[in-house]
Structure formats: C-alpha cells, structure tokens
Amino acid sequence: MNYKMIIFDADDTLFDFSKSEEYAFRNAMEENNIDYMDKHFIIYKKINEAIWKEFEKGLITQKKLKVVRFKRFLEAINESADATLFSESFMNNLEHASFLFDGAEKLIQDLSKTHRLVMVTNGLTRVQRTRIRKSIIAKYFEKIIISEEIGYAKPNPMIFEEGLKNVSLPNKEDIVIIGDSLTSDIPGGINYGIDTIWCNLRNRINNKGINPTYEIKELSEIHLIK
C-alpha cells in the first residue's frame, strides 16, 4: 500500500466482536440465572445495534448505553433481573474475550514493518482497555484511541483531530482508514478528509448511500490496494 499511515477500526475489522459478544452474553445470562436460548442473543443484538446507532447520532451517552441496552433486552424477554447487574456481568466477561479474525495478527505484523499503524474504536474504555490495549497485536500500533476517553465517536471527525493531535501526521492523502461500519468508520474517514476502505468481511449490501474509496471482502486483500 502506498499510504504512510493506516487507521484501523477494531471490532468486526480485526477482532471478531460477534464471537466475543456471544461469549460474554452467554456467561452473563448464566450468572444472572436466566436460561439461555439462541433467540435471546438475536433479540439482544438487534437492541444493541439500535442503541449504538442512537449513540452515533448523539441521542444517548455511552454511560447510559451500558445499562439501558440490557434494560430494554430484559423487558423484551419479560425478565425481572437487574439491568445494572446484568451489564456488570456482561462487561466483566467481555473484557477478557479478545478473539482475532484468522490472518489478522500476521497482517498487522507485516504492515507494521512498512506503515505507521493507529487504531480508533468507538468501544467502551473499560472493555477495550483489556480486549484491545492488552491484545497480542497492541504492540504494533503507534496509538490506540478509544472514543469514551476522547469524548467524541466516529463518524465525528473530532475523534481523529483530538486523538491524533499529539501525533506527527503525514499529509491526509497519505492516510487511510479501514473499518467495517458504513455508519461510523467510513463516514468518519470521509468527514476527516481521508481515503476509506470498507472491510466487508460479512458480504453485506451497501444501501447507505456511502461510497468508500475501496471495498475488500478478505483482510488479505489489503495488500492489493495501491
């Protein structure tokens, strides 16, 4: 790649967040004495996806999001468990669920030899500090930026402005962002004025009216971009 700096998203780009999330969710259900069924995780995923969209639009804070998503979930399945305790259980388990996609570690090792690497994630500090900053690939990144620490989240370009203000940056034409989200990563990069690579590992349809500079279906295809 001809870029000098590559900004990576974390979850569902390098890390298999769905696997981590299901692991944490199953354990939280067990710890809160609720019988787990596959439909429960599907219901939670829909609620969680919707509430993160609310966050991206500035309709809810990350602090409230942590508990409100489980309050909505427990109401949806008619359970009277304490949403705050459920959230705490989920977060405790998620902190230690760091699963990389196949090939991600080798990719980052290779790219770190020729490029400056940065990671920017909209995740929660408590969770991402352990999952991301203590992961086996963390050492390859010049900086790891977590939205809750910065006070801004993708797609707001201020997460890049503030998170990278103490970093010696190349020209913006020499920076690219790689991420899976057409509502945060790609518009965030566009808003910041850099090229974008949509990491579409799950082969989704782009119906958002967002036009990334490139699209890849496998992480290994990053090496094909010039």
CORNOR-V263350 format. One record per pair of residues at least 12 apart in sequence whose C-alpha atoms are under 6 Angstrom apart, sorted by sequence separation. I is the first residue (numbers start at 1). J is the second residue. If there is no record, write none. Layout:
i->I j->J
i->I j->J
This chain:
i->71 j->83
i->70 j->83
i->197 j->212
i->196 j->212
i->197 j->213
i->200 j->216
i->201 j->217
i->67 j->84
i->196 j->213
i->197 j->214
i->198 j->215
i->199 j->216
i->200 j->217
i->201 j->218
i->176 j->194
i->180 j->198
i->195 j->213
i->197 j->215
i->176 j->195
i->177 j->196
i->178 j->197
i->179 j->198
i->180 j->199
i->67 j->87
i->176 j->196
i->179 j->199
i->180 j->200
i->48 j->69
i->172 j->194
i->118 j->141
i->125 j->148
i->117 j->141
i->118 j->142
i->124 j->148
i->117 j->142
i->118 j->143
i->119 j->144
i->120 j->145
i->121 j->146
i->122 j->147
i->118 j->144
i->44 j->73
i->155 j->184
i->154 j->184
i->122 j->153
i->157 j->188
i->95 j->127
i->155 j->187
i->156 j->188
i->98 j->131
i->155 j->188
i->154 j->188
i->157 j->191
i->95 j->130
i->157 j->192
i->95 j->131
i->28 j->89
i->28 j->90
i->25 j->90
i->24 j->90
i->24 j->93
i->24 j->94
i->20 j->97
i->16 j->99
i->15 j->99
i->16 j->100
i->15 j->100
i->16 j->101
i->14 j->100
i->15 j->101
i->14 j->101
i->14 j->104
i->5 j->115
i->9 j->119
i->4 j->115
i->5 j->116
i->6 j->117
i->7 j->118
i->8 j->119
i->9 j->120
i->10 j->121
i->5 j->117
i->7 j->119
i->9 j->121
i->13 j->179
i->13 j->180
i->6 j->175
i->8 j->177
i->4 j->174
i->5 j->175
i->6 j->176
i->7 j->177
i->8 j->178
i->9 j->179
i->3 j->174
i->6 j->177
i->3 j->175
i->1 j->225
i->2 j->226
i->1 j->226
